[in-house]
C-alpha cells in the first residue's frame, strides 16, 4: 500500500493507492473520492454484534468505519477530515500503541485494532464530549488535527498538563490523569475546565487550535441573529 498526504499543513488530504486485494479502514465520513475498482463497506468498529447492541442500548458511543477494498484491480481512495489542519501517521506495533481522541481518527491499515470497549471510549472519562480510543496491533494509523501538530517526547517521569480540547494522542506507555482546571479559563468559559496530566515515557501529540472555543466564538456571532428571528 502506498500513500501520500497532500496539501499539508492546513488542508491535508490522505490519498491511498491500493493494489488488488488491499484494504484500508477509514472513519465513515472521511471519504473524498475513490476509484470504481474500490468497494466500500460501512460497519461498526465493534466486531461483536452483541457488543454493538450493548453500546447502543446503554446510550453509549458507537463508532462507524468504512472498509475500502480493491476488488476489481488497483485503485485510489482519498480521505480527509472536517477540521482545517494537518495529518500525520503513527506506527503501531505490539510494543507501541496509542490512545487517541475519537475525532482525530482518519484511517488505519487493517491489522490496527481500535478498541472501543475501552472505558475511555464507552464512559467518556475525558469529559466535554471527548471520547478516546485505545489503538494497538500492527500497522499504520492516520490522524488529523485542528490546526498544526505539536509533538512532545516525554522522558520517564516528565509531566505535561494539556487542555482536553487540544489533546490528540499519546503513547500507551504514558500514564494519564484527568482533573479539573479551576483557574481563570474555567471561570470565563463556564465549562467543565478539564485537563489531562500526561506522564512519560512516550510521545504526546497536541493540536494548536481548539474546536470547543471555535464553537463558542461562532455562537457569539450567530446568537443575536437567532434571537432576532425568534421574535
N, C-alpha and C positions, 0 to 999 in steps of 0.2 A: 504494500500500500504506500503510495506517495501522496504527499500533501503539501500545500503552500498556504501561508497566512498572508493574504493580500491587504493592502491599504492601511497597514499599521502606521501610527499607533491609535488613531482616533476613530476610524471607521472600519475596523478589522472584519475580514470575512475569511472563513476557512474553506478551502477548495480541496477536495479529496478525490484522487484518482484510484478507482477500484478495478482490479483485474477480475476475470470470470471467477465467480465463487467467493470473492472477497466481500466483507461486510463491515459496516461501521454503525454504531448506535449513536443517535443524536436526540437532544431534547425535542419534544414533539412540535414545538413552534419554530424551530430554528432553520428549517429548510428554505433556501432561496430559489434554487433551481436544481434540476437533475436531468441526466441523460435518459432516453427511453429504455436503455438497457438495464437500468437500475429499478428494482422493485422495492417499494417501501411497505412496511408493515407496522402499524401502531399497536402498542401493547402496554400493559402496566409493567413497571420495572420489577415489582414484586412477582417472583416466579410462581408462587403458590396462589391458586385461585382463592382458596380459603383465607390465606393471609391478606389478599387484596380486599376481600369482602369484610374481613375483620377491621381493616383500617377505615373503610367507608362507614360501616355500621357504628363505629365508635366515634365518628366525627373527626377522625384524624387525617393527616395528609396522605394523599396518594401521589404517584409520580408516573406520568406517561412519557414514553420514549418512542421514537421511530427507529426501526432497524432497516438500514438500506443495504440491499444485497445485489451484486452484479450477477444477474441470472441469464442475460442474453448477450454475453460478451463484455468487454471492458466499458466503463462509463465513468461519469463525473458527477459529484454532488457537491453543492455549495451550502454552507451553513453559516448563520450569523445570529446575533442576539439583539434584543431591543435597546439595551443601554448603549450610548455612544461611548466607545472606549476601545481598549486593547484586548488582544487574545494572547494566550501563552499555552505551552504544553508542560505537563507534569509526567514524568516517567514513573510508572507504578511497578513495583516488584514485591516479592514475598517479604523482603526486608524493609521496604519503603512504601507505606501507604499515606493517605492524606485524609483530612477532614475538611470538606469544602462547603461553602454556602450553596444551597439548592439553586438559587438564581444565578450562580456563577457557572453552572454546568452547561457546556455546549455539546460535547460529544466524547466518545471513548471507543477504543477498539474492543472487540467482542469478548476478550478474556479479562477485561477490567470489571470488577464486581462493584456495583453501587448498592450499599447496604442501607435500605430504607426501613428496616426493622430496628435499627439502632435508635436509642432513646433520644438522641439529639435531633432526630427527624420526627419521630412519632409524637414526642412530647414537647417539642419546640423549646428546649431548655435555654436557648439563647434569647428568647423573648422577642417583642416588637415584630412578630410575624415572620421571624427569621428561622429557617429550618436548615439543619446541617446534614450532610450525607457522609457516611464513612466509606472510603474508597480503598479497596485492596485488590489483589490479583496480580496480573502481569500485562503490561501494555502501555498505551499512551492515553492520557486524559487531556482534553482540551477545555480550558476555562476562559471566561470573558470577565472583564471588569468595567465598571462605570468610571471613566477617566483612565488615568495611567496606572500601571502596575508598580507598586513599591515593594521590593523584595528585601527581607531581612533574614540573615542566617544567625540564629541564636546559639550561643555556646552553652554547654551544660550549666544549668542554674541561672542563666541570664533570663531576665524577665522583660516583657513589654506589655503595656496596657493599651488595648485597641478598642475604639468605639465600634460597636457591633455592626453598624451600617457600613463601616469601612472594611470589615473583616471579610476576606475572600477565602483563604485556605491556610492550613498549617499542617506540618508533618505529624503523623500519628505517634511519633516519638516524643512529641511535646506534651506537657501537662497543661491543663487549662482550668480556669475558674471564672464563672460568670458572676458578676457582682454589680451592685448599684453604684452609679456615679452621682454623688449628691452635691455637686458643685453648681456653679452659675449656669452652665449649659442646661441642666435639668430644669432649673427654675424658669429660665426664659422659654424653653420649648414646651414645657409642661408634659413631656413624655416620660417613658419608663426610665430613661437615663441609664441603660445597661451597657456595661463594658465587659471585655474578657481579658483576663490576665493570662498571657501565654508564657510558659517557662520552657526553655530549651533543654536538650539539644534538638535542633531541627530548623526547617525553613518556614517562614511566615510570609504570606502574600496579602498586601493591603491595597485597596483601591483609593485613589486620591479624591474621588467625588462621592457624595452621599445622596442616594436616591430618596431617603426619607426627608431630608432637608429640601431637596428639589421639589418634592410633592407639596411640602408646606409652603414654599415660596410661590409655586403655581397657584395654590388655593387662595393666597392673598390677592392675586391678580384676578381670579375668576369669581370669588365670592361676592364682590359688590355687584357684578352683573347678574349673578344668580338671584340675589335678593331683589334687585330692581325688577326682574321679570316675574318674580313670585308675587309682587304686589298687585 
